[in-house]
Each structure stands twice: as C-alpha cells, then as structure tokens.
Amino acid sequence: MADRRFPQEKGSYLLWLYLRKGLTVEIGRLGGHHCRSGWYLYSGSAFGPGGLRARLGHHCRISLHPHWHIDYLKARAEIRFVWLCRGLNQEHRWSHLLAALPTATMPIPGFGASDCQCRSHLIYFASKPQSTRLQDCLMGDCRIERFKL
C-alpha cells in the first residue's frame, strides 16, 4: 500500500536515521561495518516509477529482502525525519555538502554510491545537526519539505 504522506512526483530525499546504540551491521556486498550510536543522514533520489511516494514508502518499511544499502541500516536504525525536494536531483550535491560539514564523518565508504562517483551517500553525526542551519545549507535551487515520522 502506498504511503500517501509523500508526493508522487519525482525528486530527491534525505533520510534522518537515529541509531540508539553502536553495533555491527552487515551491508550487503560492503560487508560488516561498526556503526556508532548517533545520527545518520542518507541522501537518495526517486526518478523511477511511483516517484518519491513509492521510494519513501519502501524506505519506511522494513525490507524482508534488502535491495539497497540503506535497507540493511534502516532495519537497525529508526527513521525519524524525511526531507524531500520535488523535481530536482540533489542526492549527490547533498552528499557533498553534508560531508563537508565540520562535525560530519563518512562511516561506510561506497554506501549508496555504487552507481556514481560520490564517496558515500551516508553521513554520520554524533549529535543531531541543527535542522535550520542544515536546511539553509542544502536548499540551493529547491524548496525542502520536511516530514516527521
């Protein structure tokens, strides 16, 4: 069943995941990685059939048969927020901008980036980034819509 909270348009999204305690997570072909407790921001895009509604609907459910790298992490971490931008592909831009922030680290090289030249689409923060500053940093040419889950 489709998650009607999200628009059907195509676009980009940012998942805010929170991991309560550190643990090792098997991430498909990337293997096992220790993930510290804290905030993980994952940037992606939805330009296929069903757009943002279909992709985010998938991400808001636990996957019995993981397909994307994020499917492995979201089984262990809680998605707290979703930010999205309709119509534009911002996933690579957002990954670079987030990685450049002073408190950011890239915990798993190649995560979500097997089809591009980005180092990773998953960025880690020990404490929750301030959302207004982060939104100002990411906006660029798009209007960001925010959803609390």
PyMOL commands that set and color helices and strands:
alter all, ss='L'
color gray80, all
select helices_A, chain A and resi 28-30+51-59+69-74+91-99+131-138
alter helices_A, ss='H'
color red, helices_A
select strands_A, chain A and resi 11-19+23-26+32-35+38-46+78-86+122-125+145-148
alter strands_A, ss='S'
color yellow, strands_A
deselect
rebuild
show_as cartoon
